[in-house]
């Protein structure tokens, strides 16, 4: 009898432990590099409402993250810097879900050491201009559109330092490797607005940023909740606070 009770308790504990394991909730998010600050703030706000869950953020260029998801990387949600790549995932049947635009990005020209009053700074004397790779990052594409609009693309080509993402391009400027750089308003420090200049929207195509659930994410209730949190009022308010256009 004691042996039976012992075995029964053992099975009960095993079932209980499995149940507890299943209760552990987590979501893995692939986020474009321009979202480094904003998505972290959204994550912290989300965790206040869901203190027992885990949210893992991985940042990189939209192009690289797209490739990783295409190759089977275990992300639940792709928060891109463009609309094109989430749409491709849907068109290629990598995900059955419809991409949703959550914000429009704002491009800036900035410097660690110089005052940037206008785009005329691009015609001044400097050694290097940092920007994200246009083939990988939507902000890099927008940066190149600005140079083409100003008819400076070929003139400045020898001075351009390309980063794999906007984060790497920012590092070139922050470390002194480039005097000037294109970046996202969301990554700028508001304490010294003289160091950056918001590029007028007529100089580049709108940076429509979209997100999409992956196959795995669609089966993860927490991923769906996090997606709706980004699209909801709290998420929109945080994005707006970081300089995104959400109207």
C-alpha positions as CSV (number, residue, x, y, z in Angstrom):
1,X,0.0,0.0,0.0
2,X,2.8,2.4,0.9
3,X,4.5,1.5,-2.4
4,X,1.4,2.4,-4.3
5,X,1.0,5.7,-2.5
6,X,4.6,6.5,-3.1
7,X,4.3,5.8,-6.8
8,X,1.0,7.8,-7.0
9,X,2.7,10.8,-5.3
10,X,5.6,10.5,-7.7
11,X,3.3,10.5,-10.8
12,X,1.4,13.4,-9.3
13,X,4.5,15.5,-8.8
14,X,5.6,14.7,-12.3
15,X,2.3,15.8,-13.7
16,X,2.4,19.0,-11.5
17,X,6.0,19.8,-12.7
18,X,5.0,19.4,-16.4
19,X,2.0,21.6,-15.8
20,X,4.1,24.3,-14.2
21,X,6.6,24.1,-17.1
22,X,3.8,24.6,-19.5
23,X,2.7,27.7,-17.6
24,X,6.0,29.4,-18.3
25,X,5.2,32.0,-21.0
26,X,7.7,33.6,-23.3
27,X,7.8,35.4,-26.6
28,X,10.8,36.0,-28.9
29,X,10.7,39.2,-30.9
30,X,12.9,40.2,-33.9
31,X,13.0,44.0,-34.0
32,X,14.6,46.4,-36.4
33,X,17.6,48.3,-35.0
34,X,15.9,51.7,-35.0
35,X,13.5,50.2,-32.4
36,X,16.2,49.5,-29.8
37,X,15.0,52.1,-27.3
38,X,11.3,52.2,-28.1
39,X,10.7,48.4,-28.2
40,X,12.6,48.0,-24.9
41,X,10.3,50.7,-23.4
42,X,7.3,48.9,-24.7
43,X,8.6,45.6,-23.3
44,X,8.9,47.1,-19.8
45,X,5.4,48.5,-20.0
46,X,4.1,45.1,-21.1
47,X,5.9,43.3,-18.3
48,X,4.2,45.6,-15.7
49,X,0.9,44.1,-16.9
50,X,2.4,40.6,-17.3
51,X,5.0,40.2,-14.5
52,X,5.3,36.4,-14.8
53,X,6.2,36.2,-18.5
54,X,9.5,36.7,-20.4
55,X,10.0,38.8,-23.6
56,X,13.2,38.3,-25.5
57,X,14.2,41.1,-28.0
58,X,16.7,40.5,-30.8
59,X,17.7,43.5,-32.9
60,X,19.3,43.8,-36.3
61,X,18.7,45.2,-39.8
62,X,15.3,44.4,-41.2
63,X,17.0,42.6,-44.1
64,X,19.0,40.3,-41.9
65,X,16.1,39.5,-39.6
66,X,13.9,38.8,-42.6
67,X,16.5,36.3,-43.9
68,X,16.8,34.6,-40.5
69,X,13.1,34.1,-40.3
70,X,13.0,32.9,-43.9
71,X,15.5,30.3,-42.9
72,X,13.6,29.1,-39.9
73,X,14.8,31.3,-37.0
74,X,12.5,30.7,-33.9
75,X,11.0,34.2,-33.7
76,X,7.3,34.7,-32.8
77,X,7.0,38.3,-34.0
78,X,8.8,40.3,-36.6
79,X,8.8,44.1,-36.0
80,X,10.3,45.5,-39.2
81,X,11.5,48.9,-40.2
82,X,9.6,48.6,-43.5
83,X,6.4,47.1,-44.8
84,X,8.0,45.3,-47.7
85,X,9.7,42.5,-45.8
86,X,6.8,41.5,-43.7
87,X,4.7,41.4,-46.9
88,X,7.3,39.1,-48.5
89,X,7.0,36.7,-45.6
90,X,3.3,36.5,-46.2
91,X,3.6,36.2,-50.0
92,X,6.2,33.5,-49.6
93,X,3.9,31.5,-47.3
94,X,6.4,31.8,-44.5
95,X,3.6,33.2,-42.4
96,X,-0.2,33.1,-43.0
97,X,-0.8,36.3,-41.1
98,X,-1.3,39.8,-42.5
99,X,1.3,42.5,-41.8
100,X,0.2,45.6,-39.9
101,X,1.7,49.1,-40.1
102,X,2.4,50.3,-36.6
103,X,4.3,53.6,-37.3
104,X,6.2,55.7,-39.7
105,X,9.9,56.4,-39.1
106,X,11.6,59.8,-39.1
107,X,15.1,60.2,-40.6
108,X,17.7,62.6,-39.1
109,X,21.2,63.7,-40.0
110,X,23.4,63.9,-36.9
111,X,26.8,64.4,-35.5
112,X,28.5,63.8,-32.1
113,X,30.7,66.9,-32.5
114,X,29.0,69.4,-34.8
115,X,25.8,71.5,-34.8
116,X,23.6,70.4,-37.6
117,X,21.4,73.3,-38.7
118,X,20.4,71.9,-42.1
119,X,21.2,69.4,-44.9
120,X,23.7,72.0,-46.2
121,X,26.2,70.4,-43.8
122,X,26.5,67.6,-46.3
123,X,28.2,70.2,-48.6
124,X,30.8,71.2,-46.0
125,X,34.2,69.7,-45.3
126,X,34.2,66.2,-43.6
127,X,35.9,62.9,-44.1
128,X,33.1,60.3,-43.5
129,X,29.3,60.0,-43.6
130,X,27.8,57.0,-41.9
131,X,24.6,55.3,-43.0
132,X,22.9,51.9,-42.8
133,X,23.3,49.6,-45.8
134,X,20.4,50.6,-48.2
135,X,19.9,46.9,-49.3
136,X,19.5,45.8,-45.7
137,X,17.9,48.7,-43.8
138,X,15.0,50.9,-44.8
139,X,16.6,53.9,-43.1
140,X,19.7,53.3,-45.3
141,X,17.5,53.3,-48.3
142,X,15.9,56.6,-47.2
143,X,19.4,58.1,-46.6
144,X,20.4,57.3,-50.1
145,X,17.2,58.8,-51.4
146,X,18.1,62.1,-49.6
147,X,21.6,62.1,-51.2
148,X,20.1,61.5,-54.6
149,X,17.6,64.2,-54.1
150,X,20.4,66.6,-53.3
151,X,22.5,65.3,-56.2
152,X,25.2,64.3,-53.8
153,X,25.1,60.5,-54.1
154,X,28.1,60.2,-56.5
155,X,30.0,63.1,-55.0
156,X,29.9,61.7,-51.5
157,X,30.2,58.0,-52.4
158,X,33.9,57.8,-51.5
159,X,33.1,59.2,-48.0
160,X,30.2,56.9,-47.1
161,X,30.7,54.3,-44.4
162,X,28.0,51.6,-44.5
163,X,26.8,49.8,-41.4
164,X,24.9,46.5,-41.5
165,X,22.2,48.2,-39.5
166,X,21.4,51.7,-38.3
167,X,22.9,50.8,-34.9
168,X,26.2,50.1,-36.5
169,X,26.1,53.3,-38.5
170,X,25.4,55.2,-35.3
171,X,28.4,53.5,-33.7
172,X,30.6,54.9,-36.5
173,X,29.5,58.4,-35.5
174,X,29.6,57.8,-31.8
175,X,33.1,56.5,-31.9
176,X,34.4,59.3,-34.1
177,X,34.9,57.2,-37.2
178,X,32.5,59.4,-39.1
179,X,31.7,63.1,-38.5
180,X,28.2,62.9,-39.9
181,X,25.6,60.1,-40.1
182,X,22.0,59.4,-41.0
183,X,19.9,57.9,-38.3
184,X,16.4,57.5,-36.8
185,X,14.9,60.2,-34.6
186,X,13.9,57.3,-32.2
187,X,17.6,56.8,-31.4
188,X,18.5,60.4,-30.7
189,X,19.1,62.0,-27.4
190,X,16.7,64.9,-26.9
191,X,19.1,66.6,-24.5
192,X,20.9,68.3,-27.4
193,X,18.7,68.7,-30.4
194,X,21.3,70.9,-32.0
195,X,23.3,67.8,-32.8
196,X,20.7,66.4,-35.2
197,X,18.5,67.7,-37.9
198,X,15.1,66.2,-38.9
199,X,15.2,65.6,-42.6
200,X,12.1,67.1,-44.3
201,X,9.8,64.3,-45.4
202,X,9.8,65.4,-49.0
203,X,13.4,64.2,-49.3
204,X,12.6,60.5,-49.0
205,X,9.7,58.0,-49.4
206,X,7.7,57.4,-46.2
207,X,9.3,54.8,-43.9
208,X,6.2,52.7,-43.2
209,X,7.1,50.2,-40.5
210,X,5.1,47.0,-40.2
211,X,5.0,43.9,-38.0
212,X,3.8,40.4,-38.6
213,X,3.4,37.2,-36.5
214,X,5.3,34.2,-37.7
215,X,3.8,30.7,-37.9
216,X,5.1,29.9,-34.4
217,X,3.9,33.3,-33.1
218,X,0.3,32.7,-34.2
219,X,0.2,29.7,-32.0
220,X,1.6,31.6,-29.0
221,X,-1.1,33.6,-27.2
222,X,1.5,35.8,-25.6
223,X,2.9,36.8,-29.0
224,X,-0.5,37.8,-30.0
225,X,-0.9,39.8,-26.9
226,X,2.4,41.6,-27.4
227,X,1.5,42.4,-31.0
228,X,-1.7,44.0,-29.8
229,X,0.1,45.8,-27.1
230,X,2.4,47.5,-29.6
231,X,-0.6,48.4,-31.8
232,X,-2.7,49.6,-28.8
233,X,-2.8,52.9,-27.0
234,X,0.2,52.3,-24.7
235,X,2.4,51.1,-27.5
236,X,1.4,54.0,-29.7
237,X,2.1,56.5,-27.0
238,X,5.5,55.1,-26.4
239,X,6.3,55.1,-30.1
240,X,5.2,58.6,-30.5
241,X,7.3,59.7,-27.5
242,X,10.3,58.2,-29.3
243,X,9.6,60.3,-32.4
244,X,7.6,57.9,-34.6
245,X,4.6,59.1,-36.5
246,X,1.6,57.0,-35.4
247,X,-1.3,59.0,-36.7
